[in-house]
Amino acid sequence: MAEEAAAKRYAAAAFQVAVEDGNLDEWASGVQELAGLFSDPQATRYFGDSKTPDADKFKILDQVLNGAEPRVLNLGRLLIARGRTALGPEIARQLQAMIDEHKGIAHARVTTAVELSPEASRSLQARLEQITGKQVEMESTVDQAIIGGMVARIGDRVIDGSTRTKLVALKKKLEGQPR
């Protein structure tokens, strides 16, 4: 939990700088590259080795992220100097969430019993956009266990229109149990 909170603080600082500079996408891309580097098993060992001078680690960072936004490199150097490179992937995830929120983008994970046709997918996406008031990027999966209908997860919100859930609710009602 402390690691997630620390990553959120770094992401919030990066987000603030990116908004001020008006280059959200460049920051998102650079921090994603940084996260990729810091999550590589070989790089994790290298950057975690306290015997390797930070200056050598900075050189590797500069080579791998050549052409990245200079302040993204500074973030990478800061994480190296503080021994916090393991936070890279979580920082990238948090930053992307902040950028998406800023842009009014919501991510929906939709589960259906059968694969949606392109038309049904577009229709469902439009309905979710209407419900959330945001642009929805939808990821669809198929799970025959829900029998029919769909379950959509958007952040912490769950919209459960599955046949399975309706049948369970009906069963409880018939048995006289409260929902």
Salt bridges, closest charged atoms under 4 A:
GLU3 OE2 - ARG84 NH2 3.56
ASP21 OD2 - ARG71 NH2 1.88
ASP25 OD1 - LYS103 NZ 2.48
ASP54 OD1 - LYS57 NZ 3.97
ASP62 OD1 - ARG77 NH2 2.63
GLU69 OE2 - ARG71 NE 3.70
GLU90 OE2 - ARG93 NH2 2.66
ASP100 OD2 - HIS107 NE2 2.44
GLU101 OE1 - LYS134 NZ 2.90
GLU137 OE1 - HIS107 ND1 3.59
